[in-house]
Amino acid sequence: MNRLSILIYHRVLLEPDPLLPSLPDVRRFDHQLSLLKRCFHVLPLSVALHRLRQRRLPPRAAAITFDDGYADNADFALPVLQRHGLHATFFIASAYLNGGQMWNDDVIAHARQARLAPRALDQLLDQLKYRPFEDRLRAARALAPPRHRDLMMTSAQVQTLVRAGMDIGAHTHRHPILAAVPDAEALADIRQGKQVLEDIIQTPLTMFAYPNGKPGADYHQRHVDMVRELGFTWAFSTVAGTAYEGSDLLQLPRFTPWEPDRPRFLLRLLAQRRVAV
């Protein structure tokens, strides 16, 4: 069956974090990759997409992606990927390289200081997510305590990923919800994100991931047209399911394997293969 499962990760932590229980730590990520490698044919995303188009995918084909550009992708995830001989594509929001911080991490830092429960944190993030971009940014920064460490990658870490054979994709510059900003601003943000990363890695980018990624809520067809206009070959949503030869190449599905233990992780992977998008 010519189908491709595309997994989304965001972070890999050094140790489990009770405030962020859905994020894998190094040990859990290692176990997930071990299971994935044993049960699936894991391919570099770019290779898998070409084989998808040619109807040449192996059975149970899968690819791994990371969103946003967290430093732990290079520090902790990369060594585990290399140990397993696996490849990932990293979609990076370029504005936060070299010392920046995303609004949600400001809120998480506040929640940690205020000792909020994970559910309260999720509610606070949901309250802010769809507010106008600048309003959301101000509200998050007002909550945030002083920073103690950089969470996001440096340009040098992006280059390290490339030297390790990993692929880089664009994820806008500032990570706005595209549907919530004026069209000219959305286009400029997508373009800037592409240009900044191309300057860092000295290679044209062909892959793009929509921030938040829900069609009809976070982006619309006009944003798909912008992505096409800017020269991307492939783009990715967060619609759960598997890609097949009839999938829209600029709205390919991806899903997040958030299950905390290996049996449920595998069951979730297998269940998603029944859904073609």
N, C-alpha and C positions, 0 to 999 in steps of 0.2 A: 504494500500500500504506500503510495507516494505522499506521505505526510511528514511534517516537521514540527516537533515540539520545541518552542523557544522559551527558555527559562529566564526570569528576571530576578536578579539580586540587587540590593542596594549597598549593604555593608556586610563585612565579616569582622566580628569583634574578637579581641584577644581572649576575653572571658565572657560568660553569660551575663546579661544585664537584666535584672528583674523589672526595670522600667520599660524595657524594649524586648519583651519575650519573643517576638516574632523574628528578631534578627539572629542569625546563626553566629555562634562563636567559631573559632578555628576548628575545634574538635568536631562540632556538629557539621560544619561545612565539609571537613575531611570525610566524614561518614557518608554524607550525601553524595559527594563526588565518587566515592568508592562504589556506592550502590548504583549510581547513574552509569558509571563506566561498565559495570558488570551486566546491566540489564538493557542498555541502550547503545546505539552507535553514535557517539558524541563527535560532532564535526565542528570545525571553525564555521562561524555563521556565514561568512562570505562564500565558502565552499558549498555549504549546505544549500544556500539560496540558488547558486548556479545549478546544482544538481536537481533542486526542486523544479526549476524551469525546464530542465532537460528530461524530467521524469526518470532520474537515475539515483534517487535517494535509496540508501539501504533500509532494511526494516528497522522500525523503532528509532528513527533518526532524531537527534536532539542537538541543540546548541545552547550556549550559556551567554547571558548578557548581564551587565551591571549598569545601573543608572546613577547619574548625578556627579560622580567624580570624587568620592571620599578617599582620603589618604590610606585608609585601611585596605582599600582594594589593592594598592601596590605593596603595602607593608605586610599584610597577612593573607589576603586571598591569592595573590600571585604565587607565593612559594607553594601553596597547596595545589594550585592548578599545575604548576611545573612538576611537582612530585608525582602527580597522576598522569602527566603527559597530555594535559587537556588545554584547550584554547578558550578564550572568552573575548567578547567585544565590549568595550567600555564606552557608554554614552555619557558625555561630560558637559555639564553646564559651565561654560568657560568663565563667566564673571566671578566665580568663587575660587578659582585657582589662586595660589600664592597668598593665602591668608584670609580669604573671604569666608563667609558663613551664611548658609541658607536660613530663611526665616523659620522653618520648622525646627532647626537646631537651636535657635534662640528660645523657642517655646519649650523644647525638651530640657534645656539648661534651667529654665525657670521652674519647670515641673520637678526637676531633680532637687533644686534648692528648697522648693516649697514642700517636698516630700509627697507629691501627688501620686495617686495610684495610676496604673496604666490606663484604666478605663477613663479616669478624669483627664488624663493627658490626651487620649484619643478624642474626647468630646471637645476639648479646647482647640485642638488642631482642626477638627471639623468646622468649628465655629468661624475660624479665621480663613480657611482654605479658599473660599470663593469671594472673599472681600476684594475690592479693587486693589491692584498690585501694590501701589505706594501706600495705601491705607493699611494693608496687611503687613507690609514691611515695617511701618512705624509702630504698629501695635505689638509686633513680635519683638522689636528692638527695645520697646519700653519695658517689656517683661524681663528681658534677658539680664542675668548677672554678668559681671566682667568675665571675659574669656580667659581661659588658662592654657589652652592649646589649640593648634590649628587642626580642624577636622578634615579639610579638603586637600586635594592633591596640590603639589607644586608643578610647574611646567616641567621640571626635571623628572618628576615621577611619571608624567605622561610619556616622556621620551623613554624612560626605563621600560614601560609597558610595551612600547613599540619595538625596542631592541630585543625584548623577550619574545617577540613574535605575535603579540596580541594586536587586535584591531581597535581603532578608535572611531567612534561615531559622534555626531553632533546631537545636542540636546537643548538647543537654544543658548543664548548668552546668560540671561538672568533667570531662566526657568519660570516664566510667567505661564499662567493658564491662558492659552492663546485666545480662547473664546471670550475672555474677560478684558482684553485690551483692544484698542483701536487697530484696524487692519494694518495701517502703515507701521505702527509700532511692532505688531507681530512679525511682519515681514522683515523689518530692520533687525529684530532680535534674533530671528532664525539665521539671517545672513551674517550677523556679527559673530554668532557662535561658531559658524562654519569657518569664517575667516580667521578667527583667533586660533582655533585648533590647527588649521592648515598651516599657519605661520609657525606653530610650535613643532609640528611633526614633518613639515615640508612634503606633505603628500595630500592630494585631493581627497576629500571625504565623499563617500557615496551613500552612507547610511545615516539615518536620522530617527530619533525617538521622540514622540510627542510628549511634552510634560504632562504628567498625570494620566493622559492617554485614553480617556473615554470619549469615543466619537459621539457627537451630538451634545455633549456636556462640556468637555474640555477643549475640543477643536471641532471644526466643521469642514465641509468640502472645500471652502475657499482656502483653508489652511493647507489642505492636501495639494491644491493647485499651486500655492506658494512654494511648497517643498519641491514640487516638480519643476517649477520655474527656476529654482536655485540650483538645479542640476543633480539632485539626489536620485539614486536609482532604486533604493529601498527605504521604506519608513515603517515604523512599528507603533502599534497602539498597545493598550493593556486589556484588550478584549480577550477573555480566556478561550482557549481552544488551540487547534493545530492548523498550521498553514498547509495548503495543498496547491496543486497546479492552477486551480481557478481562483485562488485568493488574489485580492487587490494588492499589488506589490508595494503600494504606498500606504497600506493600512494593514500590515501583517499582524496577526495575533501573537500575544505573549502572555505568560501567566507566571505567578509567583508561587513556588513550592514552600509554603510557610509551615508545613506540618512539622511538629517538634521531634517526632521519632521516625526511625527508618521505615517501618511497615506502612505508616500513614503517608509518608513522603512518597513511597513507591506507588501506593494506591492512587494518590492524587495525580501523579504523572500518567499512570495508565488510564485513569478516568478521563483526563483531558484529551487523550488521543481519540476518543469517540466523537469529539466535537470538531468539525471542520469549519473554518471561517474564511 
